[in-house]
Amino acid sequence: MTSDVRILDQRTPEEREHPFLPGMGKAWLMPLYDVFSRVSGVGALHRRAVEVADVGPGQAVVDVGCGTGNLSLALLAAQPKARVTGLDPDGHSLRRAARKARRRGVSLTLVQGYADRIPAEDASLDHVVSSLALHHVDDDGRVAFARDALRALRPGGTVTILDFGGPMTDAHEAHGVHGGQGHQHGHGPFHFLRHLSQLMRSRVAQNPVVARNLGNGIVTLLAEAGFDDAREVDHVDHRFGRVTIVRATRT
Ligand SMILES: C[S@@+](CC[C@H](N)C(=O)[O-])C[C@H]1O[C@@H](n2cnc3c(N)ncnc32)[C@H](O)[C@@H]1O
């Protein structure tokens, strides 16, 4: 099978001026994204999301807020016959995703654009997936994303969202999204990565959009858009906070 990797730009002139929150909160940190993602165990979260999404051969999937393509590539590793498109406003991350897809010899379409306009015809997708991206999207964008996912999915198609949030307990509040581990001394790359880890945890804690994910936030977002059977199917207590996996179906 030959690898077909392409990047398309679907942004309007106005959208090109539109600010967005990059993967690590700051554009200059993005070259570290993949190493940071690897050491902080995001790969295991992606593998769980892939299991939940359960993509079949030949099925069409859009990965919303795909960043450097790690969830898209995990989907293709599990189901090489899937037709995967990654969507993200960040051109640097998309180019990195394209390089990785070519190195692996897989086919991947990458679209530069925003979550509120999923690059697919009406009722044409089998799955919409999204990992750690919804908390980067503002209130209007979240609602528009949920409605557009419903438009783009065929009846029976599913949306699977992995992100910080879900029901919180006192323990999560002490150690998770609202927690902190205090300052730790040290030098070298591990100290730097630990420092980045603390930075990420506090960014998550301070992010007002993460607050929209708490409790039933994502479930309600999808139900109000018209999805059926929206529910948390799993959660993981990650060092940056509680991560929820929510799945819903278009009837
Ligand atoms: C933390 S990264 C997650 C990347 C990838 N999904 C992963 O799991 O590694 C969040 C991503 O959301 C993207 N993003 C920010 N605003 C967005 C928007 N309005 N629509 C779609 N993606 C957006 C960022 O560019 C970034 O790549």
The ligand as an SDF file (V2000), in Angstrom:
LIG
                    3D

 27 29  0  0  0  0  0  0  0  0999 V2000
   -3.3670   19.2770   23.6610 C   0  0  0  0  0  0  0  0  0  0  0  0
   -3.4170   19.2970   21.9070 S   0  0  0  0  0  0  0  0  0  0  0  0
   -4.0130   17.6690   21.5590 C   0  0  0  0  0  0  0  0  0  0  0  0
   -3.4770   17.1530   20.2580 C   0  0  0  0  0  0  0  0  0  0  0  0
   -3.8320   15.7050   19.9380 C   0  0  0  0  0  0  0  0  0  0  0  0
   -5.2420   15.5170   19.7720 N   0  0  0  0  0  0  0  0  0  0  0  0
   -3.2910   14.7490   20.9710 C   0  0  0  0  0  0  0  0  0  0  0  0
   -4.0910   14.0820   21.6530 O   0  0  0  0  0  0  0  0  0  0  0  0
   -2.0620   14.6620   21.1050 O   0  0  0  0  0  0  0  0  0  0  0  0
   -4.8360   20.3260   21.5290 C   0  0  0  0  0  0  0  0  0  0  0  0
   -4.9810   20.6310   20.0490 C   0  0  0  0  0  0  0  0  0  0  0  0
   -6.1910   21.3830   19.8420 O   0  0  0  0  0  0  0  0  0  0  0  0
   -5.9400   22.2810   18.7760 C   0  0  0  0  0  0  0  0  0  0  0  0
   -6.9510   23.3380   18.7530 N   0  0  0  0  0  0  0  0  0  0  0  0
   -6.9730   24.5230   19.4080 C   0  0  0  0  0  0  0  0  0  0  0  0
   -8.0850   25.2170   19.0930 N   0  0  0  0  0  0  0  0  0  0  0  0
   -8.7910   24.4540   18.2170 C   0  0  0  0  0  0  0  0  0  0  0  0
  -10.0250   24.6330   17.5230 C   0  0  0  0  0  0  0  0  0  0  0  0
  -10.7780   25.7160   17.6950 N   0  0  0  0  0  0  0  0  0  0  0  0
  -10.4260   23.6510   16.6930 N   0  0  0  0  0  0  0  0  0  0  0  0
   -9.6980   22.5160   16.5400 C   0  0  0  0  0  0  0  0  0  0  0  0
   -8.5190   22.3030   17.1790 N   0  0  0  0  0  0  0  0  0  0  0  0
   -8.0770   23.2590   18.0020 C   0  0  0  0  0  0  0  0  0  0  0  0
   -4.5170   22.7730   19.0420 C   0  0  0  0  0  0  0  0  0  0  0  0
   -3.9240   23.3620   17.9110 O   0  0  0  0  0  0  0  0  0  0  0  0
   -3.8430   21.4700   19.4810 C   0  0  0  0  0  0  0  0  0  0  0  0
   -3.2520   20.8000   18.4050 O   0  0  0  0  0  0  0  0  0  0  0  0
  1  2  1  0
  2  3  1  0
  2 10  1  0
  3  4  1  0
  4  5  1  0
  5  6  1  0
  5  7  1  0
  7  8  2  0
  7  9  1  0
 10 11  1  0
 11 12  1  0
 11 26  1  0
 12 13  1  0
 13 14  1  0
 13 24  1  0
 14 15  1  0
 14 23  1  0
 15 16  2  0
 16 17  1  0
 17 18  1  0
 17 23  2  0
 18 19  1  0
 18 20  2  0
 20 21  1  0
 21 22  2  0
 22 23  1  0
 24 25  1  0
 24 26  1  0
 26 27  1  0
M  CHG  2   2   1   9  -1
M  END
$$$$
